[in-house]
Amino acid sequence: MKKGWYWPWIIVALLVATAVGQGVMLYAATHDPSMAIEPDYYRKAVDWDTQMAQDSANRALGWTAQASVGGVDANGAEVVVRLGDAGGAAIGGARVRVTAIHNLDGARHVEGTLAERADRSYGARLPLHRPGMWEVRVDAVRGADHFTASLRAEAALAPARPTGVVASPPAR
């Protein structure tokens, strides 16, 4: 064998290793379930002026919103939104829709309509099955008034319910 015959193979091996490494990184970048793109982001960009007008309308109304997410269990979680006017009084009689997005699962949007409760808050059980931080996008309409807000709420795991099994005391 000739001296130095292995150098071309080393160069080929380095090129192949580079191509395989880039292929692995491309696969990881395109198959990450936590990676998400805003749905219809182009329409959202085109409607930028509409969003700015809605932000101005929100400020003119003077409404505020608070969101909370109850404990997560197999049945989902309770989402509650409280709307307040400029004076802090609860706002009733609105139609409230929410979109909930978990920080680690941005591709999955959970939407629902919240029903008004006796205390003038709005709530419903939605299929939220992950504890952690949620973005809650609120869309409230009362008569001619339209209010939107994007809020953050943290959900914890619901405490485990007793199964009805009674432990007997240890034998003596």
C-alpha positions in Angstrom: 0.0 0.0 0.0 1.1 3.5 -0.7 2.0 5.8 2.1 -0.8 8.3 2.9 -3.6 6.3 1.2 -6.0 7.1 4.1 -6.1 10.9 3.8 -8.8 11.0 1.1 -11.0 8.8 3.3 -10.5 11.0 6.3 -11.7 14.0 4.2 -14.7 12.0 2.9 -15.6 10.9 6.5 -15.5 14.5 7.7 -17.8 15.6 4.9 -20.2 12.8 5.6 -20.1 13.6 9.4 -20.9 17.2 8.6 -23.9 16.3 6.4 -25.3 13.9 8.9 -24.9 16.4 11.7 -26.7 19.1 9.7 -29.5 16.5 8.9 -29.9 15.8 12.6 -30.1 19.5 13.5 -32.6 20.1 10.6 -34.8 17.2 11.9 -34.7 18.5 15.5 -35.5 22.0 14.4 -38.6 21.0 12.3 -40.0 18.3 14.6 -40.0 20.1 18.0 -43.6 19.9 19.4 -43.0 23.1 21.5 -42.2 25.1 18.4 -45.2 27.0 17.1 -46.1 29.7 14.6 -48.9 32.1 15.2 -51.9 30.8 13.1 -52.5 33.0 10.1 -49.6 35.3 11.1 -49.7 37.0 7.7 -53.4 38.1 8.2 -52.4 39.3 11.7 -49.6 41.5 10.2 -51.9 42.9 7.5 -54.4 43.8 10.2 -51.9 45.6 12.4 -53.9 48.9 12.1 -57.0 47.1 13.2 -55.1 45.8 16.3 -53.9 49.3 17.1 -57.4 50.6 16.8 -58.6 47.8 19.2 -55.9 48.7 21.7 -57.1 52.4 21.6 -60.6 51.2 22.1 -59.5 49.1 25.1 -57.8 52.1 26.7 -60.9 54.3 26.0 -63.2 51.8 27.7 -60.9 51.6 30.7 -61.8 48.0 31.3 -59.4 45.6 33.1 -59.3 41.8 33.0 -57.9 39.2 35.3 -57.6 35.5 34.5 -57.1 32.4 36.7 -56.7 28.8 35.8 -57.8 26.2 38.4 -56.1 22.9 39.1 -55.5 20.6 36.1 -56.9 17.1 36.3 -58.2 14.5 33.8 -61.3 16.6 33.1 -59.3 19.8 32.3 -59.2 23.0 34.3 -61.6 25.8 35.3 -60.8 29.0 33.6 -62.2 32.2 35.2 -62.0 35.7 33.9 -63.0 38.8 35.8 -63.7 42.0 33.9 -63.7 45.4 35.7 -64.7 48.9 34.6 -62.6 52.0 35.2 -63.9 52.3 38.7 -63.1 48.6 39.5 -66.7 47.4 39.5 -67.4 44.0 38.0 -68.8 44.0 34.4 -71.7 41.7 33.7 -73.7 40.9 30.7 -70.8 40.4 28.3 -70.1 37.5 25.9 -66.6 36.3 26.8 -64.6 34.0 24.6 -61.0 32.9 25.5 -58.2 31.2 23.7 -55.7 29.4 26.0 -52.2 28.6 24.9 -49.7 26.7 27.1 -46.2 28.1 27.0 -44.7 24.6 26.1 -47.3 23.7 23.5 -47.9 26.8 21.5 -49.2 24.9 18.5 -52.3 23.8 20.4 -54.9 26.5 21.0 -57.8 25.7 23.3 -60.9 27.9 22.7 -64.1 28.3 24.7 -66.9 30.5 25.7 -67.2 31.4 29.4 -70.6 31.6 31.1 -71.4 34.5 33.4 -71.6 33.6 37.1 -73.6 35.1 40.0 -70.5 37.1 41.1 -70.2 38.6 37.6 -67.1 36.6 36.8 -67.0 34.4 33.7 -65.9 30.8 33.8 -65.9 27.4 32.2 -64.1 24.1 32.4 -61.8 23.8 29.3 -59.7 20.8 28.2 -56.4 22.2 29.6 -54.4 19.1 30.6 -51.0 20.6 31.4 -49.9 22.4 34.5 -47.7 25.5 34.1 -48.0 28.9 32.5 -50.9 29.6 30.1 -51.5 32.6 27.9 -55.2 33.5 28.1 -56.5 35.7 25.3 -59.8 37.3 26.2 -62.4 38.7 23.8 -65.3 40.3 25.5 -68.3 42.0 23.9 -71.1 43.8 25.7 -73.5 45.7 23.5 -71.3 47.9 21.2 -68.3 47.6 23.6 -65.5 45.3 22.5 -62.6 44.5 24.8 -59.6 42.3 24.3 -56.7 41.3 26.5 -53.8 38.9 26.6 -53.1 37.6 30.1 -50.9 35.1 31.8 -52.2 32.6 34.4 -50.5 29.6 36.0 -52.2 26.3 36.5 -51.1 23.7 39.1 -52.0 20.0 39.2 -55.2 19.4 41.1 -54.7 17.6 44.4 -55.3 13.9 44.1 -58.7 12.8 45.2 -59.0 10.0 47.8 -59.8 6.7 46.2 -62.0 5.4 49.1 -59.4 2.9 50.2 -59.0 2.9 54.0 -55.6 1.9 55.4 -55.8 -0.4 58.4 -53.6 0.4 61.4 -50.5 -1.7 61.7 -50.8 -5.0 63.5 -49.3 -5.2 67.0 
